[in-house]
């Protein structure tokens, strides 16, 4: 998407299913034996909102607050072999996955009493778990798509198969979808954007250095192995993989860097269809549009025009056999989790072991449970919220949201760097923010989606196509402001600049982030900081470019905009000085929005907590677990970021993700907090209380 929502945590992705590469036919035959469905063996328990076991009292909080608050976390939480790391998000993710599995195990048992939604989520899960049936079918379920790829004789034949593959979620050549018009948020329009890469991001193809060269070599080897497993002779597979890498490198060179993509003005180029057809001729685009089942359009956001032109040139100058091999590979890797184990294993070997350092694939019950959440998230979510988000949780959250919004209004009034004119517009936007908590008011209708208990791959493809059709069908229609962009069980939160709303799924409103057994000091430090974070996204370097109605427009005076940029540059320099792993530093420009939200959100939550404590006549100096209320607030915030992660996944995160590594999200924000020094009695000049600090909001 060109219009990006701003989330709280980094992306949490579980990849493939266990182990190794196969070369000999005997090894392949050995792996094609039936795999028994797995059952959950673990019993995951939530981490409490205030976790004394993670605190290292030997560390001076004024010197390194992360090590003080989280110094014992890694020793107490070794990295599971089936995860790239462990932190508060993964801890809750595991608990929620276990909860979802309990729901799905019951639904998959069958019975006439199941509701239509229970039938769909149960049969989807059952088919995903039936690895024996998946093995016995082999590649037969993909053969119709392979036949269509093989039938391509020339570039003119490509649009139809590209559209069909993209409808099934296979990201080849470019991306196409729906978005709100960035300059008229009442409109829903089509967009075309860069895409089609097999490596995580463009610079994986372009960076120099031994590490990146090794990854590129391993990627080519992986592509060749996937093609060989599907029957391509070894020598041809190697040649095809090399050619695919060359083609994708051309796409990468034409792609916009991740830092530039954070600027919505750089990804907005609204064109009439006639103008766009100068890049992709009308007959070709119309064949693609019909195949992906998009409605007819009269205009389109050509998000990256330079890429679109380069992509067309690359297609025309590349051998058709290479393009066919390219599509076959992306189809195989996109479907790998529903193919025989040899494909799933190889896919995980590269995307899991090589890129994230994860030794083993996650248990299949975990992956299948979360796959149902991805395909039928609101059907599954409806049952989840009934069981895990009952009582007054929604009302309590809404109270905290209102407290923090009120704190932001007071903060805007007190800003000494913003003019009265801009303050009026800022408060207008603040008052326009919609608050979505827990789950949607109206549940999605899945009645037209066919799910079969014996068709794992078919269910996956139909599920993706259903979502594709639902989203594209919004083009040209009024915006539905009640719609959610995350499923209720998701452990995350987000702000959407075009909707001007903040969204907190029920999945994150659980311990440790929201713990009904803890006092306000802890909950405002945890989930309060999340609320403040998402609210501040509306006013970070990207969000500030959108007004109260969600339109991208400049509502700042030139002088105020300069002052904002100067303050933002302080954060760019601060975080850009952090070394994440080896010689890889945090990208201060890429992470600016998230860092701004962390810093501003923590300030707002603390101000809101102090006001709430005043109203409730709380003694701030009274100690619980040995700490005063302000101390518990800051410890709770830092413990949002307790982590133990593999170097490989941290490296990938720093190179591709707009979120800073967890350690720096704790200390990076703490050093800029006006209330921290008094809470812990730190002297000015201490590492956590530097002489000069950064402050935007």
Buried (B, 14 or more C-beta within 10 A) or exposed (E): BBBBBBBBBBEBEBBBBBBEBBEEEEEBEEBEEEBEBBEBEEEBEBBBBBBEEBBBEEBBBBEBBBBBBBBBBBEBBEBBEBBBBBBBBBBBBBBBBBBBBEBBBBBBEBEEEBEEBBBBBBBBBBBBBBBEBBBEBBBEBBEEBBEBBEEBEEBEBBBBBBBBBBBBBBBBBBBBBBBBBBBBBEBBBBBBBBBBBBBBBBBBBBBEEEBBEEBBEBBBBBBBBBBBBBEBEEEBBBBBBBBBBBBBBBBBEBBBBBBEBBBBEBBBBBBEBEBBBEBBBEEBBBBBBBBBBBEEBEBBBBBBBEBBBBBBEBBEEBEBEBBBBBBBBBBBBBBBBBBBBBBBBBBBBBBBBBBBBBBBBBBBBBBBBBBBBBBBBBBBBBBBBEEBBEEEBBEBBBEBBEBBBBBBBEBBEEBEBBEEEBBEBBBEBBEBBEBBBBBBEEEBEBEEBBBBBEBBBBBBBBBBBBBBBBBBBBBBEEBEEEBBBBBBBBBBBBBBBBBBBBBBBBBBBBBBBBBEEBBBBBBBBBBBBBBBBBBBBBBBBBBBBBBBBBBBBEBBBEEBBEBBEEBBBBBBEBBBEBEBBEEBBBBBBBBBBBBBBBBBBBBBBBBBBBBBBEEEEBEBEEEBEEBBBBBBBBBBBBBBBBBBBBBBBBBBBBBBBBBBBBBBBBBBBBBBBEBBBEBBEBEEEBBBBEEEBBBBB
